[in-house]
Amino acid sequence: GFTALPAGYRTPMGTFGSFRFTGAWWSSAANGTSDAWARALYYISSDLNAFITSKEYGLSVRCVRDKN
């Protein structure tokens, strides 16, 4: 039930990258005060990658409706 669209990301400098090639989403898991875990899908691969990045980056978020 999840359709990933490669929206790219925003760098801390305010520029955008990888539009149409990479989809990157924040996870809910922090890694200290300045970093957090994220997941990425790439246009050329079916692999789901996990990585830690600075919270200064702008990544996509996935909203999930609570069924209660």
All heavy atoms as TSV, in Angstrom:
chain	resi	resn	atom	element	x	y	z
A	1	GLY	N	N	0.784	-1.202	0.000
A	1	GLY	CA	C	0.000	0.000	0.000
A	1	GLY	C	C	0.828	1.269	0.000
A	1	GLY	O	O	0.377	2.285	0.507
A	2	PHE	N	N	2.039	1.226	-0.525
A	2	PHE	CA	C	2.888	2.422	-0.532
A	2	PHE	C	C	3.438	2.642	-1.933
A	2	PHE	O	O	4.051	1.755	-2.511
A	2	PHE	CB	C	4.043	2.256	0.462
A	2	PHE	CG	C	5.017	3.395	0.485
A	2	PHE	CD1	C	4.637	4.654	0.931
A	2	PHE	CD2	C	6.319	3.219	0.060
A	2	PHE	CE1	C	5.532	5.708	0.956
A	2	PHE	CE2	C	7.238	4.257	0.081
A	2	PHE	CZ	C	6.829	5.505	0.539
A	3	THR	N	N	3.186	3.808	-2.470
A	3	THR	CA	C	3.723	4.187	-3.769
A	3	THR	C	C	4.784	5.255	-3.547
A	3	THR	O	O	4.491	6.313	-3.004
A	3	THR	CB	C	2.624	4.735	-4.694
A	3	THR	OG1	O	1.635	3.722	-4.855
A	3	THR	CG2	C	3.184	5.111	-6.044
A	4	ALA	N	N	6.007	4.969	-3.936
A	4	ALA	CA	C	7.114	5.900	-3.737
A	4	ALA	C	C	7.313	6.749	-4.982
A	4	ALA	O	O	7.384	6.227	-6.090
A	4	ALA	CB	C	8.385	5.126	-3.431
A	5	LEU	N	N	7.397	8.047	-4.797
A	5	LEU	CA	C	7.708	8.961	-5.887
A	5	LEU	C	C	9.053	9.610	-5.605
A	5	LEU	O	O	9.307	10.062	-4.489
A	5	LEU	CB	C	6.619	10.035	-6.022
A	5	LEU	CG	C	5.234	9.524	-6.393
A	5	LEU	CD1	C	4.223	10.659	-6.362
A	5	LEU	CD2	C	5.260	8.858	-7.753
A	6	PRO	N	N	9.937	9.645	-6.582
A	6	PRO	CA	C	11.284	10.185	-6.365
A	6	PRO	C	C	11.300	11.709	-6.332
A	6	PRO	O	O	11.517	12.372	-7.325
A	6	PRO	CB	C	12.074	9.633	-7.550
A	6	PRO	CG	C	11.061	9.465	-8.622
A	6	PRO	CD	C	9.783	9.109	-7.928
A	7	ALA	N	N	11.067	12.269	-5.150
A	7	ALA	CA	C	10.960	13.718	-4.992
A	7	ALA	C	C	12.295	14.384	-4.682
A	7	ALA	O	O	12.356	15.601	-4.552
A	7	ALA	CB	C	9.955	14.044	-3.896
A	8	GLY	N	N	13.374	13.606	-4.528
A	8	GLY	CA	C	14.677	14.196	-4.236
A	8	GLY	C	C	14.779	14.651	-2.798
A	8	GLY	O	O	14.117	14.133	-1.912
A	9	TYR	N	N	15.615	15.653	-2.568
A	9	TYR	CA	C	15.855	16.166	-1.213
A	9	TYR	C	C	16.313	17.624	-1.296
A	9	TYR	O	O	16.655	18.126	-2.355
A	9	TYR	CB	C	16.930	15.328	-0.501
A	9	TYR	CG	C	18.229	15.271	-1.266
A	9	TYR	CD1	C	19.194	16.261	-1.111
A	9	TYR	CD2	C	18.486	14.242	-2.162
A	9	TYR	CE1	C	20.386	16.230	-1.822
A	9	TYR	CE2	C	19.672	14.193	-2.879
A	9	TYR	CZ	C	20.606	15.192	-2.707
A	9	TYR	OH	O	21.779	15.158	-3.420
A	10	ARG	N	N	16.291	18.303	-0.131
A	10	ARG	CA	C	16.811	19.670	-0.022
A	10	ARG	C	C	18.052	19.624	0.855
A	10	ARG	O	O	18.058	19.017	1.920
A	10	ARG	CB	C	15.774	20.598	0.599
A	10	ARG	CG	C	16.245	22.071	0.628
A	10	ARG	CD	C	15.381	22.946	1.508
A	10	ARG	NE	N	15.190	22.427	2.844
A	10	ARG	CZ	C	16.057	22.511	3.845
A	10	ARG	NH1	N	17.242	23.068	3.679
A	10	ARG	NH2	N	15.774	22.012	5.024
A	11	THR	N	N	19.114	20.276	0.421
A	11	THR	CA	C	20.352	20.314	1.195
A	11	THR	C	C	20.275	21.401	2.273
A	11	THR	O	O	19.409	22.292	2.205
A	11	THR	CB	C	21.569	20.608	0.298
A	11	THR	OG1	O	21.494	21.963	-0.157
A	11	THR	CG2	C	21.639	19.650	-0.881
A	12	PRO	N	N	21.171	21.374	3.255
A	12	PRO	CA	C	21.191	22.440	4.256
A	12	PRO	C	C	21.440	23.826	3.646
A	12	PRO	O	O	21.085	24.839	4.240
A	12	PRO	CB	C	22.347	22.033	5.178
A	12	PRO	CG	C	22.427	20.563	5.050
A	12	PRO	CD	C	22.089	20.289	3.612
A	13	MET	N	N	22.033	23.893	2.462
A	13	MET	CA	C	22.282	25.173	1.777
A	13	MET	C	C	21.045	25.694	1.046
A	13	MET	O	O	21.066	26.795	0.507
A	13	MET	CB	C	23.417	25.019	0.773
A	13	MET	CG	C	24.666	24.475	1.385
A	13	MET	SD	S	25.410	25.687	2.471
A	13	MET	CE	C	27.102	25.291	2.262
A	14	GLY	N	N	19.974	24.870	1.001
A	14	GLY	CA	C	18.736	25.298	0.352
A	14	GLY	C	C	18.608	24.891	-1.106
A	14	GLY	O	O	17.641	25.248	-1.758
A	15	THR	N	N	19.568	24.151	-1.621
A	15	THR	CA	C	19.465	23.666	-3.001
A	15	THR	C	C	18.790	22.294	-3.001
A	15	THR	O	O	18.707	21.622	-1.967
A	15	THR	CB	C	20.848	23.566	-3.671
A	15	THR	OG1	O	21.659	22.665	-2.904
A	15	THR	CG2	C	21.521	24.934	-3.734
A	16	PHE	N	N	18.308	21.891	-4.153
A	16	PHE	CA	C	17.600	20.622	-4.275
A	16	PHE	C	C	18.385	19.668	-5.151
A	16	PHE	O	O	19.091	20.091	-6.063
A	16	PHE	CB	C	16.204	20.859	-4.857
A	16	PHE	CG	C	15.316	21.628	-3.926
A	16	PHE	CD1	C	15.333	23.013	-3.917
A	16	PHE	CD2	C	14.485	20.975	-3.036
A	16	PHE	CE1	C	14.535	23.740	-3.053
A	16	PHE	CE2	C	13.679	21.688	-2.156
A	16	PHE	CZ	C	13.708	23.066	-2.167
A	17	GLY	N	N	18.267	18.378	-4.872
A	17	GLY	CA	C	19.007	17.399	-5.647
A	17	GLY	C	C	18.233	16.120	-5.868
A	17	GLY	O	O	17.285	15.805	-5.132
A	18	SER	N	N	18.598	15.381	-6.889
A	18	SER	CA	C	18.105	14.044	-7.214
A	18	SER	C	C	16.614	13.954	-7.501
A	18	SER	O	O	16.030	12.878	-7.392
A	18	SER	CB	C	18.482	13.046	-6.119
A	18	SER	OG	O	19.861	12.845	-6.108
A	19	PHE	N	N	15.984	15.058	-7.877
A	19	PHE	CA	C	14.573	15.021	-8.250
A	19	PHE	C	C	14.387	14.042	-9.408
A	19	PHE	O	O	15.138	14.072	-10.368
A	19	PHE	CB	C	14.092	16.430	-8.636
A	19	PHE	CG	C	12.661	16.480	-9.064
A	19	PHE	CD1	C	11.659	16.302	-8.135
A	19	PHE	CD2	C	12.328	16.690	-10.380
A	19	PHE	CE1	C	10.334	16.347	-8.521
A	19	PHE	CE2	C	11.009	16.746	-10.776
A	19	PHE	CZ	C	10.005	16.563	-9.844
A	20	ARG	N	N	13.429	13.192	-9.322
A	20	ARG	CA	C	13.090	12.141	-10.292
A	20	ARG	C	C	14.023	10.937	-10.245
A	20	ARG	O	O	13.842	10.011	-11.012
A	20	ARG	CB	C	13.002	12.680	-11.724
A	20	ARG	CG	C	11.892	13.673	-11.904
A	20	ARG	CD	C	11.740	14.054	-13.338
A	20	ARG	NE	N	13.005	14.543	-13.871
A	20	ARG	CZ	C	13.122	15.456	-14.806
A	20	ARG	NH1	N	12.052	15.969	-15.341
A	20	ARG	NH2	N	14.314	15.841	-15.220
A	21	PHE	N	N	15.025	10.938	-9.377
A	21	PHE	CA	C	15.944	9.804	-9.301
A	21	PHE	C	C	16.000	9.157	-7.920
A	21	PHE	O	O	16.318	7.984	-7.808
A	21	PHE	CB	C	17.360	10.227	-9.709
A	21	PHE	CG	C	17.429	10.719	-11.117
A	21	PHE	CD1	C	17.534	12.071	-11.381
A	21	PHE	CD2	C	17.350	9.838	-12.175
A	21	PHE	CE1	C	17.580	12.538	-12.687
A	21	PHE	CE2	C	17.389	10.287	-13.488
A	21	PHE	CZ	C	17.496	11.647	-13.744
A	22	THR	N	N	15.730	9.933	-6.877
A	22	THR	CA	C	15.827	9.437	-5.504
A	22	THR	C	C	14.607	9.850	-4.700
A	22	THR	O	O	14.153	10.983	-4.799
A	22	THR	CB	C	17.080	10.012	-4.808
A	22	THR	OG1	O	18.227	9.671	-5.568
A	22	THR	CG2	C	17.226	9.480	-3.395
A	23	GLY	N	N	14.111	8.936	-3.901
A	23	GLY	CA	C	13.089	9.249	-2.908
A	23	GLY	C	C	13.698	8.994	-1.547
A	23	GLY	O	O	14.234	7.907	-1.310
A	24	ALA	N	N	13.681	9.977	-0.673
A	24	ALA	CA	C	14.264	9.827	0.669
A	24	ALA	C	C	13.243	10.272	1.707
A	24	ALA	O	O	12.653	11.345	1.580
A	24	ALA	CB	C	15.544	10.658	0.789
A	25	TRP	N	N	13.029	9.427	2.712
A	25	TRP	CA	C	12.021	9.677	3.738
A	25	TRP	C	C	12.649	9.592	5.112
A	25	TRP	O	O	13.475	8.727	5.386
A	25	TRP	CB	C	10.908	8.624	3.659
A	25	TRP	CG	C	10.088	8.730	2.432
A	25	TRP	CD1	C	8.913	9.400	2.280
A	25	TRP	CD2	C	10.386	8.160	1.162
A	25	TRP	NE1	N	8.462	9.277	0.998
A	25	TRP	CE2	C	9.355	8.523	0.274
A	25	TRP	CE3	C	11.432	7.387	0.666
A	25	TRP	CZ2	C	9.332	8.136	-1.049
A	25	TRP	CZ3	C	11.408	7.003	-0.657
A	25	TRP	CH2	C	10.360	7.373	-1.493
A	26	TRP	N	N	12.219	10.494	5.989
A	26	TRP	CA	C	12.652	10.431	7.381
A	26	TRP	C	C	12.012	9.224	8.041
A	26	TRP	O	O	10.879	8.869	7.751
A	26	TRP	CB	C	12.204	11.674	8.147
A	26	TRP	CG	C	12.928	12.912	7.771
A	26	TRP	CD1	C	12.403	14.018	7.165
A	26	TRP	CD2	C	14.306	13.198	7.998
A	26	TRP	NE1	N	13.375	14.966	6.993
A	26	TRP	CE2	C	14.563	14.484	7.490
A	26	TRP	CE3	C	15.367	12.485	8.561
A	26	TRP	CZ2	C	15.822	15.063	7.535
A	26	TRP	CZ3	C	16.615	13.063	8.607
A	26	TRP	CH2	C	16.830	14.341	8.116
A	27	SER	N	N	12.725	8.612	8.981
A	27	SER	CA	C	12.117	7.623	9.868
A	27	SER	C	C	11.778	8.359	11.167
A	27	SER	O	O	12.091	9.539	11.321
A	27	SER	CB	C	13.078	6.464	10.135
A	27	SER	OG	O	14.018	6.825	11.118
A	28	SER	N	N	11.185	7.674	12.098
A	28	SER	CA	C	10.870	8.310	13.383
A	28	SER	C	C	12.007	8.167	14.388
A	28	SER	O	O	11.890	8.616	15.520
A	28	SER	CB	C	9.586	7.708	13.959
A	28	SER	OG	O	9.754	6.315	14.152
A	29	ALA	N	N	13.117	7.553	13.981
A	29	ALA	CA	C	14.227	7.279	14.897
A	29	ALA	C	C	15.333	8.328	14.795
A	29	ALA	O	O	15.966	8.476	13.755
A	29	ALA	CB	C	14.814	5.903	14.600
A	30	ALA	N	N	15.534	9.046	15.881
A	30	ALA	CA	C	16.636	10.011	15.940
A	30	ALA	C	C	17.942	9.276	16.212
A	30	ALA	O	O	17.948	8.140	16.699
A	30	ALA	CB	C	16.384	11.039	17.034
A	31	ASN	N	N	19.037	9.919	15.887
A	31	ASN	CA	C	20.370	9.394	16.199
A	31	ASN	C	C	21.146	10.549	16.827
A	31	ASN	O	O	21.906	11.234	16.159
A	31	ASN	CB	C	21.051	8.870	14.935
A	31	ASN	CG	C	22.348	8.169	15.238
A	31	ASN	OD1	O	22.388	7.302	16.100
A	31	ASN	ND2	N	23.403	8.547	14.556
A	32	GLY	N	N	20.891	10.782	18.086
A	32	GLY	CA	C	21.463	11.945	18.749
A	32	GLY	C	C	20.573	13.162	18.537
A	32	GLY	O	O	19.423	13.052	18.121
A	33	THR	N	N	21.125	14.337	18.779
A	33	THR	CA	C	20.323	15.553	18.671
A	33	THR	C	C	20.344	16.172	17.279
A	33	THR	O	O	19.436	16.910	16.915
A	33	THR	CB	C	20.793	16.609	19.691
A	33	THR	OG1	O	22.178	16.879	19.466
A	33	THR	CG2	C	20.586	16.123	21.117
A	34	SER	N	N	21.367	15.881	16.481
A	34	SER	CA	C	21.481	16.550	15.183
A	34	SER	C	C	21.279	15.634	13.980
A	34	SER	O	O	21.190	16.116	12.850
A	34	SER	CB	C	22.839	17.237	15.057
A	34	SER	OG	O	23.877	16.284	15.152
A	35	ASP	N	N	21.179	14.331	14.201
A	35	ASP	CA	C	21.019	13.384	13.101
A	35	ASP	C	C	19.793	12.512	13.306
A	35	ASP	O	O	19.287	12.382	14.418
A	35	ASP	CB	C	22.240	12.465	12.981
A	35	ASP	CG	C	23.514	13.216	12.627
A	35	ASP	OD1	O	23.420	14.272	11.970
A	35	ASP	OD2	O	24.590	12.750	13.015
A	36	ALA	N	N	19.350	11.872	12.218
A	36	ALA	CA	C	18.232	10.935	12.293
A	36	ALA	C	C	18.379	9.882	11.204
A	36	ALA	O	O	19.087	10.078	10.215
A	36	ALA	CB	C	16.905	11.672	12.136
A	37	TRP	N	N	17.694	8.777	11.405
A	37	TRP	CA	C	17.663	7.717	10.411
A	37	TRP	C	C	16.702	8.088	9.287
A	37	TRP	O	O	15.693	8.746	9.511
A	37	TRP	CB	C	17.214	6.407	11.042
A	37	TRP	CG	C	18.309	5.718	11.790
A	37	TRP	CD1	C	18.571	5.838	13.130
A	37	TRP	CD2	C	19.287	4.845	11.259
A	37	TRP	NE1	N	19.665	5.075	13.454
A	37	TRP	CE2	C	20.120	4.456	12.318
A	37	TRP	CE3	C	19.546	4.351	9.977
A	37	TRP	CZ2	C	21.187	3.583	12.143
A	37	TRP	CZ3	C	20.608	3.478	9.811
A	37	TRP	CH2	C	21.412	3.109	10.871
A	38	ALA	N	N	17.034	7.642	8.099
A	38	ALA	CA	C	16.184	7.869	6.933
A	38	ALA	C	C	16.223	6.623	6.057
A	38	ALA	O	O	17.053	5.733	6.244
A	38	ALA	CB	C	16.665	9.090	6.160
A	39	ARG	N	N	15.319	6.573	5.103
A	39	ARG	CA	C	15.266	5.488	4.123
A	39	ARG	C	C	15.257	6.110	2.740
A	39	ARG	O	O	14.694	7.188	2.544
A	39	ARG	CB	C	14.007	4.637	4.297
A	39	ARG	CG	C	13.816	4.049	5.688
A	39	ARG	CD	C	14.849	2.980	5.981
A	39	ARG	NE	N	14.611	2.299	7.235
A	39	ARG	CZ	C	15.125	2.662	8.385
A	39	ARG	NH1	N	15.877	3.725	8.470
A	39	ARG	NH2	N	14.893	1.965	9.477
A	40	ALA	N	N	15.853	5.404	1.777
A	40	ALA	CA	C	15.894	5.926	0.408
A	40	ALA	C	C	15.638	4.823	-0.606
A	40	ALA	O	O	16.047	3.673	-0.419
A	40	ALA	CB	C	17.245	6.584	0.128
A	41	LEU	N	N	14.944	5.200	-1.659
A	41	LEU	CA	C	14.750	4.357	-2.834
A	41	LEU	C	C	15.322	5.108	-4.017
A	41	LEU	O	O	15.209	6.330	-4.099
A	41	LEU	CB	C	13.260	4.089	-3.066
A	41	LEU	CG	C	12.569	3.201	-2.052
A	41	LEU	CD1	C	11.057	3.241	-2.268
A	41	LEU	CD2	C	13.075	1.769	-2.158
A	42	TYR	N	N	15.917	4.362	-4.930
A	42	TYR	CA	C	16.549	4.971	-6.096
A	42	TYR	C	C	15.894	4.468	-7.376
A	42	TYR	O	O	15.497	3.302	-7.469
A	42	TYR	CB	C	18.054	4.665	-6.110
A	42	TYR	CG	C	18.737	5.119	-4.849
A	42	TYR	CD1	C	18.966	4.247	-3.803
A	42	TYR	CD2	C	19.116	6.449	-4.693
A	42	TYR	CE1	C	19.574	4.666	-2.639
A	42	TYR	CE2	C	19.726	6.883	-3.535
A	42	TYR	CZ	C	19.953	5.984	-2.508
A	42	TYR	OH	O	20.542	6.412	-1.348
A	43	TYR	N	N	15.816	5.316	-8.360
A	43	TYR	CA	C	15.184	5.019	-9.630
A	43	TYR	C	C	15.788	3.785	-10.299
A	43	TYR	O	O	15.081	3.005	-10.916
A	43	TYR	CB	C	15.319	6.246	-10.538
A	43	TYR	CG	C	14.769	6.066	-11.926
A	43	TYR	CD1	C	13.397	6.058	-12.135
A	43	TYR	CD2	C	15.619	5.910	-13.013
A	43	TYR	CE1	C	12.869	5.899	-13.401
A	43	TYR	CE2	C	15.108	5.749	-14.287
A	43	TYR	CZ	C	13.737	5.740	-14.476
A	43	TYR	OH	O	13.229	5.572	-15.725
A	44	ILE	N	N	17.071	3.574	-10.163
A	44	ILE	CA	C	17.757	2.497	-10.869
A	44	ILE	C	C	17.860	1.204	-10.061
A	44	ILE	O	O	18.500	0.253	-10.498
A	44	ILE	CB	C	19.172	2.931	-11.309
A	44	ILE	CG1	C	20.011	3.321	-10.094
A	44	ILE	CG2	C	19.107	4.064	-12.314
A	44	ILE	CD1	C	21.476	3.558	-10.397
A	45	SER	N	N	17.246	1.138	-8.884
A	45	SER	CA	C	17.392	-0.030	-8.024
A	45	SER	C	C	16.105	-0.282	-7.251
A	45	SER	O	O	15.354	0.645	-6.959
A	45	SER	CB	C	18.544	0.200	-7.044
A	45	SER	OG	O	18.582	-0.823	-6.082
A	46	SER	N	N	15.873	-1.524	-6.893
A	46	SER	CA	C	14.711	-1.848	-6.058
A	46	SER	C	C	15.096	-1.989	-4.591
A	46	SER	O	O	14.271	-2.352	-3.765
A	46	SER	CB	C	14.066	-3.148	-6.548
A	46	SER	OG	O	14.992	-4.216	-6.445
A	47	ASP	N	N	16.350	-1.701	-4.259
A	47	ASP	CA	C	16.825	-1.794	-2.876
A	47	ASP	C	C	16.302	-0.632	-2.033
A	47	ASP	O	O	16.235	0.498	-2.492
A	47	ASP	CB	C	18.347	-1.772	-2.814
A	47	ASP	CG	C	18.980	-2.978	-3.477
A	47	ASP	OD1	O	18.281	-4.005	-3.604
A	47	ASP	OD2	O	20.145	-2.890	-3.871
A	48	LEU	N	N	15.945	-0.938	-0.800
A	48	LEU	CA	C	15.605	0.080	0.183
A	48	LEU	C	C	16.825	0.278	1.063
A	48	LEU	O	O	17.310	-0.677	1.670
A	48	LEU	CB	C	14.410	-0.351	1.031
A	48	LEU	CG	C	13.998	0.591	2.149
A	48	LEU	CD1	C	13.523	1.925	1.581
A	48	LEU	CD2	C	12.923	-0.050	3.002
A	49	ASN	N	N	17.342	1.482	1.110
A	49	ASN	CA	C	18.567	1.786	1.854
A	49	ASN	C	C	18.257	2.573	3.119
A	49	ASN	O	O	17.435	3.482	3.095
A	49	ASN	CB	C	19.517	2.592	0.973
A	49	ASN	CG	C	19.945	1.792	-0.224
A	49	ASN	OD1	O	20.734	0.873	-0.104
A	49	ASN	ND2	N	19.413	2.115	-1.387
A	50	ALA	N	N	18.928	2.219	4.193
A	50	ALA	CA	C	18.819	2.940	5.460
A	50	ALA	C	C	20.120	3.705	5.672
A	50	ALA	O	O	21.204	3.193	5.380
A	50	ALA	CB	C	18.589	1.977	6.608
A	51	PHE	N	N	19.998	4.942	6.168
A	51	PHE	CA	C	21.187	5.746	6.415
A	51	PHE	C	C	20.899	6.787	7.484
A	51	PHE	O	O	19.748	7.075	7.789
A	51	PHE	CB	C	21.678	6.424	5.123
A	51	PHE	CG	C	20.689	7.366	4.492
A	51	PHE	CD1	C	20.782	8.733	4.693
A	51	PHE	CD2	C	19.666	6.883	3.691
A	51	PHE	CE1	C	19.872	9.604	4.112
A	51	PHE	CE2	C	18.752	7.745	3.096
A	51	PHE	CZ	C	18.870	9.108	3.311
A	52	ILE	N	N	21.950	7.337	8.050
A	52	ILE	CA	C	21.842	8.412	9.036
A	52	ILE	C	C	22.278	9.696	8.356
A	52	ILE	O	O	23.288	9.732	7.661
A	52	ILE	CB	C	22.737	8.127	10.257
A	52	ILE	CG1	C	22.268	6.862	10.976
A	52	ILE	CG2	C	22.745	9.317	11.213
A	52	ILE	CD1	C	23.230	6.374	12.045
A	53	THR	N	N	21.497	10.755	8.554
A	53	THR	CA	C	21.837	12.044	7.952
A	53	THR	C	C	21.471	13.178	8.901
A	53	THR	O	O	20.725	13.000	9.865
A	53	THR	CB	C	21.141	12.211	6.584
A	53	THR	OG1	O	21.701	13.336	5.908
A	53	THR	CG2	C	19.647	12.398	6.727
A	54	SER	N	N	21.985	14.336	8.617
A	54	SER	CA	C	21.716	15.526	9.420
A	54	SER	C	C	20.245	15.929	9.315
A	54	SER	O	O	19.650	15.872	8.242
A	54	SER	CB	C	22.597	16.677	8.935
A	54	SER	OG	O	22.194	17.890	9.532
A	55	LYS	N	N	19.699	16.366	10.425
A	55	LYS	CA	C	18.320	16.857	10.432
A	55	LYS	C	C	18.173	18.166	9.663
A	55	LYS	O	O	17.065	18.643	9.461
A	55	LYS	CB	C	17.834	17.047	11.877
A	55	LYS	CG	C	17.679	15.745	12.636
A	55	LYS	CD	C	17.240	16.017	14.069
A	55	LYS	CE	C	17.145	14.757	14.882
A	55	LYS	NZ	N	16.742	15.043	16.275
A	56	GLU	N	N	19.284	18.728	9.212
A	56	GLU	CA	C	19.231	19.948	8.414
A	56	GLU	C	C	18.796	19.677	6.973
A	56	GLU	O	O	18.466	20.603	6.246
A	56	GLU	CB	C	20.581	20.652	8.432
A	56	GLU	CG	C	20.938	21.202	9.792
A	56	GLU	CD	C	22.259	21.949	9.783
A	56	GLU	OE1	O	22.887	22.056	8.709
A	56	GLU	OE2	O	22.646	22.438	10.845
A	57	TYR	N	N	18.838	18.421	6.551
A	57	TYR	CA	C	18.374	18.065	5.208
A	57	TYR	C	C	16.857	18.064	5.164
A	57	TYR	O	O	16.194	17.821	6.170
A	57	TYR	CB	C	18.897	16.691	4.793
A	57	TYR	CG	C	20.273	16.743	4.203
A	57	TYR	CD1	C	21.392	16.736	5.017
A	57	TYR	CD2	C	20.462	16.832	2.838
A	57	TYR	CE1	C	22.670	16.806	4.482
A	57	TYR	CE2	C	21.733	16.898	2.282
A	57	TYR	CZ	C	22.822	16.885	3.120
A	57	TYR	OH	O	24.071	16.950	2.571
A	58	GLY	N	N	16.307	18.315	4.019
A	58	GLY	CA	C	14.869	18.248	3.814
A	58	GLY	C	C	14.526	16.984	3.055
A	58	GLY	O	O	14.873	16.851	1.880
A	59	LEU	N	N	13.905	16.032	3.748
A	59	LEU	CA	C	13.488	14.784	3.128
A	59	LEU	C	C	11.974	14.694	3.153
A	59	LEU	O	O	11.299	15.438	3.864
A	59	LEU	CB	C	14.083	13.584	3.884
A	59	LEU	CG	C	15.593	13.561	4.090
A	59	LEU	CD1	C	15.997	12.285	4.812
A	59	LEU	CD2	C	16.332	13.690	2.777
A	60	SER	N	N	11.445	13.770	2.411
A	60	SER	CA	C	9.999	13.563	2.398
A	60	SER	C	C	9.553	12.905	3.699
A	60	SER	O	O	10.358	12.313	4.422
A	60	SER	CB	C	9.610	12.658	1.223
A	60	SER	OG	O	9.915	13.266	-0.007
A	61	VAL	N	N	8.266	13.020	3.985
A	61	VAL	CA	C	7.663	12.333	5.126
A	61	VAL	C	C	6.473	11.534	4.624
A	61	VAL	O	O	5.845	11.887	3.629
A	61	VAL	CB	C	7.216	13.304	6.248
A	61	VAL	CG1	C	8.406	14.006	6.867
A	61	VAL	CG2	C	6.218	14.307	5.731
A	62	ARG	N	N	6.204	10.446	5.287
A	62	ARG	CA	C	5.046	9.618	4.950
A	62	ARG	C	C	4.046	9.757	6.079
A	62	ARG	O	O	4.346	9.446	7.237
A	62	ARG	CB	C	5.461	8.163	4.789
A	62	ARG	CG	C	4.296	7.266	4.472
A	62	ARG	CD	C	4.751	5.835	4.236
A	62	ARG	NE	N	3.596	5.012	3.956
A	62	ARG	CZ	C	3.390	3.819	4.459
A	62	ARG	NH1	N	4.295	3.290	5.261
A	62	ARG	NH2	N	2.314	3.136	4.160
A	63	CYS	N	N	2.860	10.213	5.750
A	63	CYS	CA	C	1.808	10.365	6.750
A	63	CYS	C	C	0.942	9.107	6.739
A	63	CYS	O	O	0.501	8.664	5.678
A	63	CYS	CB	C	0.939	11.584	6.443
A	63	CYS	SG	S	1.867	13.116	6.492
A	64	VAL	N	N	0.711	8.559	7.913
A	64	VAL	CA	C	-0.093	7.346	8.050
A	64	VAL	C	C	-1.280	7.689	8.941
A	64	VAL	O	O	-1.101	8.180	10.049
A	64	VAL	CB	C	0.741	6.203	8.660
A	64	VAL	CG1	C	-0.109	4.953	8.827
A	64	VAL	CG2	C	1.959	5.929	7.796
A	65	ARG	N	N	-2.454	7.419	8.447
A	65	ARG	CA	C	-3.664	7.709	9.220
A	65	ARG	C	C	-3.860	6.656	10.307
A	65	ARG	O	O	-3.766	5.468	10.050
A	65	ARG	CB	C	-4.887	7.705	8.311
A	65	ARG	CG	C	-6.153	8.112	9.058
A	65	ARG	CD	C	-7.417	7.977	8.253
A	65	ARG	NE	N	-7.236	8.380	6.892
A	65	ARG	CZ	C	-8.194	8.320	5.990
A	65	ARG	NH1	N	-9.382	7.893	6.307
A	65	ARG	NH2	N	-7.958	8.712	4.748
A	66	ASP	N	N	-4.122	7.101	11.519
A	66	ASP	CA	C	-4.431	6.206	12.622
A	66	ASP	C	C	-5.847	5.682	12.416
A	66	ASP	O	O	-6.785	6.466	12.277
A	66	ASP	CB	C	-4.307	6.973	13.942
A	66	ASP	CG	C	-4.444	6.090	15.157
A	66	ASP	OD1	O	-4.681	4.868	14.999
A	66	ASP	OD2	O	-4.323	6.610	16.274
A	67	LYS	N	N	-6.019	4.373	12.417
A	67	LYS	CA	C	-7.332	3.778	12.151
A	67	LYS	C	C	-8.237	3.750	13.366
A	67	LYS	O	O	-9.353	3.295	13.293
A	67	LYS	CB	C	-7.154	2.372	11.595
A	67	LYS	CG	C	-6.515	2.372	10.234
A	67	LYS	CD	C	-6.481	0.997	9.659
A	67	LYS	CE	C	-5.836	1.058	8.281
A	67	LYS	NZ	N	-5.880	-0.233	7.619
A	68	ASN	N	N	-7.754	4.239	14.516
A	68	ASN	CA	C	-8.597	4.260	15.728
A	68	ASN	C	C	-9.488	5.455	15.743
A	68	ASN	O	O	-9.278	6.489	15.298
A	68	ASN	CB	C	-7.724	4.228	16.975
A	68	ASN	CG	C	-7.014	2.898	17.100
A	68	ASN	OD1	O	-7.530	1.885	16.660
A	68	ASN	ND2	N	-5.834	2.905	17.675
